[in-house]
């Protein structure tokens, strides 16, 4: 059973460069995304669901950029978290340079670069906890959900208006 599941899941199938280029291709113009004349209050509860589904699908890449922008804003406005991330990145860079010079041995065992990065990540967990990374993550998730849902519910595109649904609303 597990072998059939493992054969269907190809870890090498995910290519970050292709995924990022796909996100860029599907990015809608920001002038269309922020067109305030298209923000309208939904008239029925059914319209909320329709708008939510269609806007989440249509503006998927824009919403991803909103999430990334909020994450960058959160890190830049939290100096200690920024310092913690810089310390972690500096440690990883030092490990990278040491690994280029030759293999690094820990407790008599040779470690790969991925294992060194994982060790650095584990060792930096107390620093991130002290810097408030947990609350920052929840703030980013909460703010993103709020902003994205607010936009998706109130943004009315022309093709979303279903004439049949409008007739049903009138009667």
VOBA-1610 file (N, C-alpha, C; in pm, whole numbers, padded with zeros to 5 digits, always signed):
BEGIN
Unk+00082-00118+00000Unk+00000+00000+00000Unk+00087+00126+00000Unk+00189+00128+00087Unk+00274+00246+00096Unk+00362+00262-00027Unk+00401+00151-00087Unk+00486+00162-00206Unk+00408+00222-00322Unk+00280+00190-00336Unk+00203+00248-00445Unk+00182+00398-00423Unk+00164+00440-00297Unk+00150+00582-00267Unk+00282+00654-00292Unk+00392+00592-00256Unk+00522+00654-00274Unk+00557+00667-00421Unk+00514+00571-00503Unk+00546+00579-00644Unk+00464+00688-00713Unk+00345+00721-00660Unk+00264+00826-00719Unk+00314+00965-00679Unk+00385+00975-00571Unk+00435+01103-00522Unk+00580+01118-00562Unk+00606+01210-00652Unk+00742+01234-00700Unk+00793+01365-00639Unk+00887+01355-00550Unk+00939+01474-00481Unk+01014+01564-00577Unk+01069+01509-00683Unk+01144+01589-00780Unk+01054+01660-00879Unk+00922+01638-00871Unk+00830+01700-00965Unk+00813+01848-00936Unk+00831+01893-00812Unk+00814+02033-00776Unk+00938+02111-00816Unk+00919+02207-00903Unk+01028+02292-00949Unk+00994+02436-00911Unk+01066+02493-00813Unk+01033+02627-00765Unk+01037+02735-00872Unk+01134+02728-00962Unk+01144+02831-01067Unk+01022+02829-01158Unk+00975+02710-01193Unk+00855+02700-01277Unk+00732+02751-01203Unk+00723+02720-01073Unk+00609+02763-00994Unk+00606+02916-00983Unk+00723+02978-00961Unk+00729+03124-00951Unk+00696+03188-01085Unk+00745+03133-01194Unk+00713+03190-01325Unk+00564+03175-01356Unk+00504+03066-01312Unk+00359+03048-01331Unk+00282+03152-01250Unk+00326+03181-01128Unk+00262+03285-01045Unk+00272+03420-01112Unk+00388+03450-01171Unk+00405+03579-01240Unk+00315+03589-01362Unk+00300+03478-01435Unk+00214+03479-01553Unk+00068+03502-01517Unk+00024+03446-01404Unk-00117+03457-01367Unk-00146+03579-01280Unk-00046+03662-01256Unk-00064+03784-01178Unk-00150+03882-01258Unk-00259+03927-01198Unk-00348+04023-01263Unk-00294+04164-01239Unk-00328+04259-01326Unk-00279+04396-01309Unk-00327+04454-01175Unk-00236+04525-01108Unk-00271+04581-00977Unk-00376+04690-00991Unk-00381+04756-01106Unk-00485+04858-01126Unk-00623+04794-01127Unk-00633+04673-01181Unk-00760+04600-01180Unk-00788+04545-01040Unk-00685+04497-00973Unk-00701+04441-00840Unk-00747+04546-00739Unk-00698+04668-00753Unk-00731+04775-00659Unk-00830+04877-00715Unk-00910+04840-00812Unk-01009+04930-00871Unk-01124+04946-00771Unk-01124+05057-00698Unk-01220+05076-00590Unk-01363+05094-00641Unk-01381+05126-00768Unk-01517+05140-00821Unk-01587+05003-00833Unk-01510+04896-00827Unk-01569+04762-00837Unk-01600+04700-00701Unk-01574+04773-00593Unk-01605+04722-00460Unk-01751+04754-00429Unk-01830+04649-00412Unk-01972+04665-00384Unk-02013+04565-00276Unk-02110+04605-00199Unk-02162+04518-00094Unk-02243+04405-00158Unk-02219+04282-00118Unk-02299+04171-00173Unk-02444+04183-00128Unk-02535+04150-00219Unk-02678+04166-00189Unk-02739+04043-00123Unk-02683+03926-00150Unk-02737+03802-00093Unk-02625+03718-00035Unk-02657+03631+00058Unk-02553+03540+00109Unk-02495+03449+00001Unk-02575+03412-00097Unk-02525+03329-00207Unk-02422+03402-00290Unk-02438+03533-00302Unk-02343+03612-00379Unk-02207+03618-00308Unk-02208+03610-00177Unk-02082+03608-00101Unk-02001+03485-00141Unk-02064+03370-00143Unk-01995+03247-00180Unk-01945+03248-00322Unk-02027+03300-00413Unk-01987+03305-00554Unk-01868+03398-00571Unk-01876+03517-00512Unk-01765+03612-00523Unk-01638+03555-00459Unk-01653+03495-00344Unk-01538+03439-00274Unk-01468+03334-00360Unk-01544+03242-00413Unk-01487+03135-00494Unk-01421+03191-00620Unk-01492+03277-00692Unk-01439+03327-00819Unk-01321+03421-00800Unk-01326+03508-00699Unk-01215+03601-00678Unk-01092+03530-00625Unk-01110+03430-00538Unk-00994+03355-00489Unk-00925+03282-00604Unk-01004+03234-00697Unk-00948+03166-00813Unk-00885+03265-00911Unk-00951+03377-00934Unk-00904+03475-01033Unk-00780+03550-00986Unk-00777+03593-00860Unk-00668+03675-00807Unk-00571+03595-00720Unk-00558+03468-00745Unk-00475+03380-00662Unk-00332+03432-00645Unk-00269+03470-00752Unk-00130+03518-00745Unk-00122+03653-00674Unk-00221+03739-00695Unk-00221+03868-00626Unk-00234+03848-00475Unk-00318+03753-00435Unk-00334+03725-00293Unk-00205+03668-00233Unk-00133+03591-00311Unk-00003+03541-00264Unk+00093+03657-00239Unk+00094+03756-00329Unk+00179+03872-00310Unk+00135+03955-00189Unk+00004+03962-00163Unk-00045+04031-00043Unk+00009+03961+00081Unk+00006+03828+00082Unk+00059+03751+00194Unk+00208+03778+00214Unk+00284+03776+00104Unk+00429+03800+00111Unk+00456+03942+00160Unk+00380+04040+00110Unk+00398+04178+00154Unk+00372+04191+00304Unk+00266+04129+00354Unk+00237+04135+00498Unk+00347+04067+00579Unk+00402+03959+00528Unk+00512+03891+00598Unk+00636+03979+00604Unk+00669+04043+00493Unk+00785+04133+00491Unk+00761+04251+00585Unk+00641+04307+00582Unk+00607+04418+00672Unk+00621+04377+00818Unk+00575+04259+00851Unk+00582+04211+00989Unk+00727+04195+01034Unk+00810+04140+00948Unk+00951+04119+00986Unk+01025+04253+00997Unk+00997+04344+00905Unk+01067+04473+00908Unk+01025+04560+01026Unk+00904+04542+01075Unk+00857+04622+01188Unk+00886+04556+01323Unk+00949+04441+01322Unk+00987+04374+01444Unk+01140+04361+01445Unk+01209+04457+01505Unk+01355+04458+01495Unk+01423+04333+01552Unk+01372+04281+01663Unk+01438+04165+01722Unk+01419+04041+01635Unk+01301+04029+01575Unk+01278+03918+01483Unk+01367+03931+01360Unk+01385+04053+01313Unk+01474+04077+01200Unk+01618+04039+01234Unk+01662+04075+01355Unk+01797+04037+01399Unk+01811+03885+01413Unk+01707+03819+01463Unk+01711+03674+01477Unk+01722+03607+01340Unk+01647+03658+01242Unk+01654+03601+01108Unk+01790+03628+01044Unk+01844+03745+01068Unk+01977+03775+01014Unk+02084+03688+01079Unk+02072+03662+01209Unk+02167+03574+01277Unk+02158+03431+01222Unk+02036+03383+01199Unk+02018+03249+01143Unk+02076+03242+01002Unk+02047+03343+00919Unk+02099+03345+00783Unk+02252+03355+00783Unk+02309+03436+00875Unk+02454+03446+00886Unk+02517+03314+00928Unk+02453+03246+01022Unk+02503+03114+01064Unk+02501+03014+00950Unk+02392+03016+00873Unk+02384+02925+00757Unk+02491+02958+00653Unk+02517+03087+00635Unk+02620+03126+00539Unk+02758+03080+00586Unk+02784+03094+00715Unk+02913+03047+00770Unk+02926+02896+00752Unk+02818+02822+00777Unk+02820+02677+00756Unk+02845+02644+00609Unk+02786+02721+00519Unk+02806+02701+00376Unk+02954+02720+00340Unk+03014+02828+00392Unk+03155+02854+00363Unk+03246+02746+00420Unk+03218+02702+00543Unk+03298+02596+00606Unk+03283+02465+00530Unk+03163+02439+00479Unk+03140+02315+00404Unk+03213+02317+00270Unk+03230+02435+00210Unk+03304+02445+00084Unk+03452+02414+00105Unk+03504+02449+00223Unk+03645+02422+00253Unk+03670+02273+00272Unk+03572+02204+00325Unk+03586+02061+00350Unk+03467+02014+00434Unk+03453+01884+00445Unk+03338+01831+00519Unk+03350+01864+00668Unk+03236+01884+00730Unk+03231+01915+00872Unk+03188+01789+00946Unk+03262+01760+01052Unk+03233+01642+01132Unk+03181+01686+01267Unk+03075+01619+01311Unk+03016+01647+01441Unk+02998+01514+01513Unk+03060+01501+01630Unk+03059+01378+01708Unk+03110+01259+01626Unk+03209+01284+01542Unk+03271+01179+01465Unk+03194+01140+01340Unk+03086+01211+01309Unk+03007+01178+01191Unk+03010+01294+01093Unk+03032+01263+00967Unk+03035+01366+00863Unk+02892+01408+00829Unk+02868+01540+00829Unk+02734+01592+00804Unk+02725+01658+00667Unk+02612+01638+00600Unk+02589+01704+00473Unk+02545+01848+00500Unk+02539+01928+00395Unk+02500+02067+00411Unk+02355+02078+00458Unk+02268+01993+00408Unk+02127+01994+00452Unk+02117+01960+00602Unk+02197+01865+00647Unk+02197+01831+00790Unk+02251+01946+00874Unk+02349+02017+00823Unk+02403+02133+00894Unk+02298+02244+00905Unk+02226+02268+00795Unk+02119+02369+00798Unk+02009+02330+00896Unk+01973+02202+00898Unk+01870+02155+00991Unk+01917+02172+01136Unk+02042+02143+01161Unk+02098+02162+01295Unk+02097+02309+01335Unk+02132+02396+01242Unk+02129+02540+01270Unk+01986+02586+01298Unk+01890+02532+01223Unk+01750+02566+01245Unk+01701+02522+01382Unk+01738+02402+01421Unk+01697+02350+01552Unk+01761+02432+01664Unk+01888+02466+01645Unk+01958+02544+01748Unk+01905+02687+01759Unk+01847+02738+01652Unk+01797+02876+01655Unk+01651+02886+01700Unk+01585+02775+01726Unk+01446+02779+01771Unk+01428+02862+01898Unk+01512+02848+02001Unk+01494+02934+02119Unk+01508+03083+02088Unk+01597+03117+01997Unk+01614+03257+01958Unk+01487+03309+01890Unk+01429+03228+01801Unk+01306+03270+01733Unk+01188+03278+01830Unk+01183+03188+01926Unk+01075+03194+02025Unk+01089+03322+02107Unk+01210+03353+02149Unk+01234+03474+02227Unk+01204+03600+02145Unk+01227+03595+02013Unk+01203+03710+01925Unk+01055+03726+01891Unk+00973+03629+01927Unk+00829+03640+01900Unk+00788+03593+01762Unk+00858+03496+01710Unk+00826+03447+01576Unk+00689+03379+01572Unk+00651+03313+01682Unk+00520+03246+01684Unk+00406+03345+01671Unk+00411+03454+01746Unk+00305+03553+01735Unk+00309+03623+01600Unk+00428+03640+01543Unk+00439+03701+01411Unk+00375+03613+01304Unk+00396+03483+01314Unk+00335+03391+01218Unk+00183+03398+01226Unk+00129+03397+01348Unk-00016+03403+01362Unk-00071+03539+01318Unk+00004+03647+01339Unk-00039+03778+01292Unk-00043+03780+01140Unk+00060+03727+01076Unk+00065+03724+00930Unk-00051+03644+00873Unk-00076+03527+00931Unk-00186+03442+00882Unk-00320+03512+00904Unk-00341+03567+01022Unk-00468+03634+01052Unk-00491+03757+00966Unk-00389+03842+00953Unk-00403+03963+00872Unk-00425+03927+00725Unk-00356+03825+00678Unk-00373+03783+00538Unk-00514+03732+00512Unk-00562+03648+00601Unk-00698+03595+00583Unk-00799+03709+00585Unk-00783+03803+00678Unk-00877+03915+00687Unk-00876+04000+00561Unk-00758+04042+00516Unk-00748+04128+00398Unk-00795+04056+00272Unk-00754+03932+00256Unk-00790+03857+00135Unk-00939+03829+00130Unk-00997+03785+00241Unk-01141+03760+00242Unk-01221+03888+00223Unk-01176+03997+00282Unk-01245+04125+00265Unk-01245+04165+00118Unk-01130+04153+00051Unk-01123+04186-00091Unk-01209+04091-00174Unk-01198+03962-00146Unk-01270+03863-00227Unk-01422+03877-00214Unk-01470+03915-00099Unk-01616+03926-00079Unk-01671+04055-00140Unk-01598+04164-00131Unk-01652+04293-00175Unk-01615+04330-00318Unk-01523+04260-00381Unk-01484+04292-00518Unk-01581+04225-00614Unk-01653+04304-00692Unk-01752+04251-00786Unk-01703+04269-00929Unk-01670+04158-00993Unk-01632+04163-01134Unk-01758+04150-01219Unk-01754+04202-01341Unk-01872+04199-01427Unk-01915+04057-01461Unk-01818+03970-01489Unk-01853+03834-01530Unk-01909+03752-01415Unk-01903+03806-01293Unk-01958+03732-01179Unk-02109+03744-01172Unk-02163+03849-01228Unk-02306+03870-01218Unk-02379+03770-01308Unk-02449+03680-01249Unk-02524+03578-01320Unk-02666+03629-01341Unk-02712+03644-01469Unk-02845+03699-01493Unk-02955+03615-01427Unk-02936+03483-01422Unk-03036+03398-01360Unk-03048+03429-01211Unk-02932+03447-01145Unk-02934+03479-01004Unk-02994+03616-00979Unk-02969+03711-01070Unk-03025+03845-01053Unk-03177+03840-01068Unk-03230+03758-01162Unk-03374+03742-01176Unk-03433+03679-01051Unk-03362+03584-00996Unk-03409+03521-00875Unk-03413+03619-00759Unk-03320+03712-00755Unk-03318+03810-00647Unk-03433+03909-00660Unk-03471+03942-00782Unk-03576+04042-00804Unk-03712+03987-00760Unk-03738+03861-00790Unk-03870+03804-00761Unk-03893+03785-00619
//
